[in-house]
Amino acid sequence: MQNFKLFIELTRLNRPIGYMLLFWPCLWGLTVAYDFNFELEKFYVYSFLFLLGSMLMRSAGCIVNDIVDKNFDKKVERTKNRPIASEKVSVKVGVIYSFVLCGLAFLVLINFNKFTILMALLSMPLAFTYPLMKRFTYWPQLFLGITFNYGLILSWISVNNSISTIPIIFYLGAIFWTLGYDTIYGYQDIKDDEIIGVKSTSIKFKNNPKKFISICYSFFFISLIIVGILMNFKILYFLALIVTFLHLIIYQIKNLDVDDANQCLQKFKSNNFLGLVVFLNILLGKII
């Protein structure tokens, strides 16, 4: 039981925000691509497979991140008690867990078409080199955005077996979404990060965080508008985007206090709600 608890803590499965932020772009891409005039069973199955894949890959990614950041995590108050940093779990065991999770994720992946499988495998280097980026660049959140939203492309391909302008524009917009919310997340550890020498957009834009995050969210919002136009969504879709806009600008940015770690965490977590709102908005555009 103790080993099971350590595994859950190691993979962050007790914190669903991580894999849900990976899953929402998958569901967005799937919903935009899917023809709801046909049977819904395939949509439900693919949604489940992408959720399962998100959980498995997020779990494997957390382990790799903890192995790579072991020495950094020991020096940060929020992360010093993580299983690998605190040596409750060895690096060897962590590597084994990671391989097993990736193997299970591959079993999920082979249920899709060959193009989806190929594109997913090509993304693997991005997924596992992200933890290294904070050592070399102030833009690790950008690499996270490229990795975390790749499922949007994969889900579109899983339905259409091809790529087009629509998912690419949506993907680019979603990257800015991640760039914004992970910058907010980074302010929890900014003091420790500056001391130990790791880099982030939180540090780079610490003198004017609201301006940077506003620019990121604006690009994301514009991408939603462009996707709606290209998909010929009705006016109701665009009106419903007001909820997304208010959440991003009013709730997440207007009253943001980057010196309040608890507030930063809550605003970061609120993006799970935003993911649901965007999904329902797309669904509205597709069905109405």
Secondary structure, DSSP 8 states (H G I E B T S, - for coil): -HHHHHHHHHHTTT-THHHHHHHHHHHHHHHHH--TTS-SHHHHHHHHHHHHHHHHHHHHHHHHHHHHTHHHHTTSTTTTTSTTTTTSS-HHHHHHHHHHHHHHHHHHHTTS-HHHHHHHHHTHHHHHHGGGGGGT-S-HHHHHHHHHTHHHHHHHHHHHSS--HHHHHHHHHHHHHHHHHHHHHHTTSHHHHHHHT---HHHHTTTSHHHHHHHHHHHHHHHHHHHHHHTT--HHHHHHHHHHHHIIIIIIIIT--TT-HHHHHHHHHTHHHHHHHHHHHHHHHHH-
